[in-house]
């Protein structure tokens, strides 16, 4: 009985490893397209619009747009995102919807 359980467990582990390597479980390997907008928001802040994919956060999207670390504090990013999206909190974003994200210069 122990031998059969060990074989089944081994097959399961091999299948999980195969699936993870062939299909992947995270969207990080896919190239994402950012739609840039040069229009300033009502507050005069520049922004870009992007459709959110599963697993993305406000910070990851802003970092992806900058192609590096964010030059401002996280609190400022949260505040700017809320201003651009009529008071919406970053935790409330849904995948498949398009939002406005603050656009920063690398040397802000």
N, CA and C of each residue as an Amber inpcrd file, in Angstrom:
protein
   324
   0.8190000  -1.1880000   0.0000000   0.0000000   0.0000000   0.0000000
   0.8730000   1.2660000   0.0000000   1.9380000   1.2430000   0.7950000
   2.8400000   2.3990000   0.8440000   3.5250000   2.6040000  -0.5080000
   3.8400000   1.5180000  -1.1680000   4.5180000   1.5960000  -2.4600000
   3.6000000   2.2410000  -3.5030000   2.3160000   1.8830000  -3.5210000
   1.3570000   2.4650000  -4.4720000   1.1670000   3.9560000  -4.1800000
   1.0640000   4.3200000  -2.9190000   0.9220000   5.7290000  -2.5410000
   2.1570000   6.5190000  -2.9620000   3.3290000   5.9420000  -2.8060000
   4.5690000   6.6050000  -3.2190000   4.6340000   6.7980000  -4.7200000
   4.2020000   5.8100000  -5.4740000   4.1970000   5.9160000  -6.9360000
   3.2000000   6.9820000  -7.3910000   1.9960000   6.9820000  -6.8140000
   0.9970000   7.9860000  -7.1690000   1.4630000   9.3980000  -6.8190000
   2.0910000   9.5390000  -5.6800000   2.6230000  10.8450000  -5.2870000
   3.7180000  11.3000000  -6.2510000   4.5920000  10.3750000  -6.6500000
   5.6630000  10.7010000  -7.6010000   5.0850000  11.1300000  -8.9460000
   4.0720000  10.4290000  -9.4320000   3.4320000  10.7830000 -10.7030000
   2.7960000  12.1670000 -10.5990000   2.1380000  12.4420000  -9.4930000
   1.5190000  13.7490000  -9.2890000   2.5620000  14.8650000  -9.2970000
   3.6570000  14.6840000  -8.6080000   4.7200000  15.6910000  -8.5560000
   5.3070000  15.9180000  -9.9500000   5.5510000  14.8490000 -10.6910000
   6.0930000  14.9820000 -12.0430000   5.1140000  15.7320000 -12.9450000
   3.8220000  15.4100000 -12.8320000   2.8150000  16.1050000 -13.6350000
   2.7620000  17.5980000 -13.2920000   2.7940000  17.9260000 -12.0190000
   2.7440000  19.3300000 -11.5980000   3.9610000  20.0890000 -12.1360000
   5.1260000  19.4980000 -12.0590000   6.3370000  20.1430000 -12.5840000
   6.2290000  20.3200000 -14.0930000   5.7620000  19.2930000 -14.8070000
   5.5900000  19.3840000 -16.2580000   4.6060000  20.4970000 -16.6130000
   3.4590000  20.5550000 -15.9410000   2.4530000  21.5680000 -16.2260000
   2.9940000  22.9720000 -15.9690000   3.7040000  23.1460000 -14.8720000
   4.2510000  24.4590000 -14.5340000   5.2760000  24.9170000 -15.5670000
   6.1040000  24.0050000 -16.0540000   7.1150000  24.3750000 -17.0350000
   6.5350000  24.5790000 -18.4310000   5.5180000  23.8240000 -18.7890000
   4.9710000  23.9450000 -20.1390000   3.8930000  25.0280000 -20.2440000
   2.9820000  25.1030000 -19.2970000   1.8870000  26.0690000 -19.3390000
   2.1640000  27.3080000 -18.5050000   2.8120000  27.1180000 -17.3960000
   3.0660000  28.2230000 -16.4720000   1.8380000  28.5120000 -15.6270000
   2.0790000  29.0640000 -14.4620000   0.9700000  29.4060000 -13.5840000
   0.8980000  30.9000000 -13.3150000   1.9030000  31.6570000 -13.7300000
   1.9100000  33.1010000 -13.5420000   2.0130000  33.8000000 -14.8890000
   1.3750000  34.9540000 -15.0620000   1.4180000  35.6570000 -16.3430000
   2.7020000  36.4530000 -16.5650000   3.7160000  36.2870000 -15.7300000
   4.9240000  37.1070000 -15.8140000   5.7020000  36.8850000 -17.0990000
   5.6060000  35.7190000 -17.7210000   6.3680000  35.4270000 -18.9180000
   5.8170000  36.0620000 -20.1730000   4.6190000  36.5970000 -20.1120000
   3.9870000  37.1850000 -21.2860000   4.3110000  38.6650000 -21.3610000
   4.6040000  39.1270000 -22.5670000   4.8840000  40.5440000 -22.7550000
   3.5790000  41.3170000 -22.6800000   3.5860000  42.3900000 -21.9390000
   2.3790000  43.1650000 -21.7550000   2.5040000  44.4940000 -22.4830000
   1.4020000  44.9240000 -23.0670000   1.3850000  46.1610000 -23.8300000
   0.7860000  47.2590000 -22.9670000   1.4710000  48.3830000 -22.9070000
   0.9670000  49.5290000 -22.1690000   0.4370000  50.5580000 -23.1530000
  -0.7480000  51.0610000 -22.8860000  -1.3070000  52.1110000 -23.7110000
  -0.9840000  53.4430000 -23.0420000  -0.1490000  54.2300000 -23.6710000
   0.2730000  55.4940000 -23.0760000  -0.6470000  56.6220000 -23.5170000
  -0.8670000  57.5340000 -22.6230000  -1.6600000  58.7080000 -22.9240000
  -0.8620000  59.9290000 -22.5070000  -0.8190000  60.9190000 -23.3640000
  -0.0630000  62.1240000 -23.0440000  -0.9590000  63.2100000 -22.4660000
  -2.2280000  62.8990000 -22.2720000  -3.1500000  63.8830000 -21.7360000
  -2.9630000  64.0050000 -20.2300000  -2.8600000  65.2320000 -19.7330000
  -2.8230000  65.3880000 -18.2830000  -4.2190000  65.2200000 -17.7040000
  -4.2910000  64.7030000 -16.5040000  -5.5740000  64.5280000 -15.8260000
  -6.0850000  65.8790000 -15.3360000  -7.2680000  65.8520000 -14.7340000
  -7.8580000  67.0830000 -14.2230000  -6.9110000  67.7770000 -13.2450000
  -6.1400000  66.9930000 -12.5120000  -5.2310000  67.5610000 -11.5200000
  -3.9110000  68.0130000 -12.1480000  -3.7720000  67.8870000 -13.4720000
  -2.5380000  68.2810000 -14.1380000  -1.4880000  67.1830000 -14.1230000
  -1.8100000  66.0320000 -13.5840000  -0.8750000  64.9160000 -13.4790000
  -0.9370000  64.0990000 -14.7670000   0.2230000  63.6910000 -15.2950000
   0.1990000  62.8520000 -16.4870000  -0.0640000  61.4060000 -16.0810000
  -0.6960000  60.6650000 -16.9870000  -1.0820000  59.2970000 -16.6800000
  -1.0770000  58.4670000 -17.9530000  -1.2100000  57.1690000 -17.7710000
  -1.4210000  56.2610000 -18.8810000  -2.5500000  55.3250000 -18.4930000
  -3.2180000  54.7880000 -19.4920000  -4.3200000  53.8650000 -19.2400000
  -3.8800000  52.4600000 -19.6060000  -4.3200000  51.4910000 -18.7980000
  -3.9600000  50.1030000 -19.0620000  -5.0670000  49.2000000 -18.5710000
  -5.3230000  48.1380000 -19.3460000  -6.2660000  47.1040000 -18.9360000
  -5.5220000  46.1600000 -18.0050000  -6.0600000  45.9350000 -16.8320000
  -5.3970000  45.1340000 -15.8070000  -5.5450000  43.6510000 -16.1160000
  -4.4290000  42.9310000 -16.0490000  -4.4170000  41.4800000 -16.2310000
  -4.4150000  40.8040000 -14.8650000  -4.8180000  39.5330000 -14.8050000
  -4.8140000  38.8320000 -13.5150000  -3.4180000  38.8190000 -12.8820000
  -3.3620000  39.0730000 -11.5960000  -2.1050000  39.0470000 -10.8640000
  -1.3610000  40.3670000 -10.8300000  -1.8220000  41.3570000 -11.5630000
  -1.1400000  42.6530000 -11.5690000  -1.6410000  43.5270000 -10.4270000
  -0.7580000  44.3880000  -9.9490000  -1.1070000  45.3690000  -8.9320000
  -0.7810000  46.7430000  -9.4670000  -1.2400000  47.7710000  -8.7780000
  -0.9420000  49.1400000  -9.1950000   0.5660000  49.3560000  -9.2370000
   1.2720000  48.8930000  -8.2000000   2.7210000  49.0940000  -8.1570000
   3.4280000  48.3360000  -9.2770000   3.0120000  47.1040000  -9.5630000
   3.6830000  46.3480000 -10.6190000   3.4570000  46.9910000 -11.9840000
   2.2730000  47.5530000 -12.2150000   1.9840000  48.2010000 -13.4970000
   2.7960000  49.4830000 -13.6450000   2.8940000  50.2780000 -12.5780000
   3.6860000  51.5140000 -12.6410000   5.1710000  51.1760000 -12.8380000
   5.6720000  50.1470000 -12.1480000   7.0640000  49.7260000 -12.3260000
   7.3210000  49.2320000 -13.7440000   6.3670000  48.5010000 -14.3140000
   6.5070000  48.0050000 -15.6750000   6.5660000  49.1650000 -16.6620000
   5.7730000  50.1950000 -16.4310000   5.7830000  51.3690000 -17.2940000
   7.1250000  52.1060000 -17.2200000   7.7060000  52.1610000 -16.0280000
   8.9940000  52.8290000 -15.8470000  10.1650000  51.9500000 -16.2540000
   9.9290000  50.6410000 -16.3130000  10.9860000  49.6700000 -16.5790000
  12.0690000  49.7640000 -15.5040000  11.6270000  49.8960000 -14.2670000
  12.5550000  49.9770000 -13.1440000  11.8220000  50.3620000 -11.8810000
  12.5780000  50.7220000 -10.8420000  11.9490000  51.0770000  -9.5640000
  11.1780000  52.4050000  -9.6490000  10.2230000  52.5490000  -8.7820000
   9.3970000  53.7500000  -8.7480000  10.1570000  54.8570000  -8.0190000
  10.2390000  56.0640000  -8.6140000  11.0320000  57.1390000  -8.0130000
  10.3270000  57.9210000  -6.9090000   9.1170000  57.5300000  -6.5430000
   8.3670000  58.2250000  -5.4910000   7.9570000  57.2010000  -4.4350000
   7.4080000  57.6930000  -3.3350000   6.9870000  56.7860000  -2.2630000
   5.7260000  56.0240000  -2.6700000   5.5140000  54.8950000  -2.0360000
   4.3320000  54.0770000  -2.3140000   3.0660000  54.8480000  -1.9470000
   3.1210000  55.6120000  -0.8560000   1.9580000  56.4050000  -0.4550000
   1.5630000  57.4040000  -1.5390000   2.5660000  57.9880000  -2.2110000
   2.2890000  58.9430000  -3.2790000   1.6600000  58.2490000  -4.4880000
   2.1300000  57.0540000  -4.8120000   1.5440000  56.2910000  -5.9220000
   0.0850000  55.9730000  -5.6180000  -0.1950000  55.5150000  -4.3890000
  -1.5640000  55.1860000  -3.9770000  -2.4510000  56.4250000  -4.0550000
  -1.9560000  57.5430000  -3.5510000  -2.7170000  58.7860000  -3.5620000
  -2.9920000  59.2540000  -4.9920000  -1.9760000  59.2160000  -5.8460000
  -2.1410000  59.6430000  -7.2390000  -3.1110000  58.7290000  -7.9880000
  -3.0240000  57.4120000  -7.7470000  -3.9470000  56.4760000  -8.3900000
  -5.3860000  56.7870000  -7.9780000  -5.5930000  57.0430000  -6.7020000
  -6.9460000  57.3530000  -6.2170000  -7.4820000  58.6350000  -6.8390000
  -6.6270000  59.6440000  -6.9750000  -7.0540000  60.9020000  -7.5910000
  -7.4490000  60.6960000  -9.0500000  -6.6850000  59.8960000  -9.7740000
  -6.9570000  59.6750000 -11.1870000  -8.2050000  58.8390000 -11.4280000
  -8.5950000  58.0210000 -10.4690000  -9.7110000  57.0940000 -10.6460000
 -10.8700000  57.3790000  -9.6940000 -11.1330000  58.6440000  -9.4670000
 -12.2890000  59.0910000  -8.6760000 -12.3560000  58.4710000  -7.2830000
 -11.2220000  58.4390000  -6.5890000 -11.1910000  57.9790000  -5.2030000
 -11.1090000  56.4740000  -5.0210000 -10.9480000  55.7220000  -6.0950000
 -10.8620000  54.2580000  -5.9820000  -9.5460000  53.8640000  -5.3210000
  -9.6210000  52.9300000  -4.4010000  -8.4230000  52.4290000  -3.7370000
  -7.7480000  51.3740000  -4.6150000  -6.4140000  51.2760000  -4.5760000
  -5.6980000  50.2900000  -5.3960000  -6.1220000  48.8460000  -5.1370000
  -6.5850000  48.5460000  -3.9300000  -6.9980000  47.1890000  -3.6010000
  -8.2870000  46.7890000  -4.3150000  -9.0090000  47.7730000  -4.8590000
 -10.3030000  47.5170000  -5.4730000 -10.2380000  47.2640000  -6.9760000
  -9.0400000  47.2580000  -7.5800000  -8.9650000  47.0730000  -9.0250000
  -9.3580000  45.6510000  -9.4030000  -9.9340000  45.5200000 -10.5790000
 -10.3810000  44.2270000 -11.0830000  -9.6940000  43.9250000 -12.4110000
  -9.3160000  42.6770000 -12.6100000  -8.7000000  42.3080000 -13.8750000
  -9.7370000  42.4130000 -14.9820000  -9.2640000  42.8170000 -16.1520000
 -10.1490000  42.9700000 -17.3050000 -10.6900000  44.3780000 -17.4660000
 -10.4960000  45.2330000 -16.4870000 -10.9720000  46.6140000 -16.5800000
  -9.7890000  47.5480000 -16.8190000 -10.0610000  48.7010000 -17.4320000
  -9.0350000  49.6800000 -17.7430000  -9.0740000  50.7990000 -16.7080000
  -7.8910000  51.1590000 -16.2160000  -7.7640000  52.2140000 -15.2180000
  -6.6850000  53.2020000 -15.6490000  -6.6890000  54.3660000 -15.0060000
  -5.6500000  55.3710000 -15.2200000  -4.5880000  55.1750000 -14.1470000
  -3.3270000  55.1550000 -14.5740000  -2.2030000  54.9840000 -13.6560000
  -1.2930000  56.2010000 -13.7670000  -0.7570000  56.6790000 -12.6300000
   0.1210000  57.8580000 -12.6820000   1.3910000  57.5290000 -13.4610000
   1.8300000  58.4880000 -14.2440000   3.0400000  58.3270000 -15.0500000
   4.1260000  59.2120000 -14.4370000   5.2380000  58.5930000 -14.0800000
   6.3410000  59.3130000 -13.4540000   7.5670000  59.2580000 -14.3590000
   8.3920000  60.2810000 -14.2270000   9.6930000  60.2590000 -14.8920000
  10.6500000  59.5010000 -13.9870000  11.6890000  58.9170000 -14.5610000
  12.6340000  58.1590000 -13.7460000  13.3370000  59.0390000 -12.7190000
  13.5270000  60.3100000 -13.0240000  14.2140000  61.1880000 -12.0770000
  13.2440000  62.0770000 -11.3170000  11.9570000  61.8880000 -11.4760000
  10.8480000  62.6210000 -10.8500000  11.3820000  63.6710000  -9.9160000
